[in-house]
Amino acid sequence: MDKIVRYGLIAFVIFFVVSFPASAASIIERAIDGLESVGNSLSDFVTDAVL
């Protein structure tokens, strides 16, 4: 059952990327922007905590 769900999810992601490449790129871009924001906030916190 676990393998079926995993392969189904992979198939869905491939289908989504092929069918809607602009939307898929937008989702990835937002995720990367979110990670960048978290990194910047963490960096500011560490900088302020040390000084």
Secondary structure, 3 states (H helix, E strand, C coil): CHHHHHHHHHHHHHHHHHHCHHHHHHHHHHHHHHHHHHHHHHHHHHHHHHC
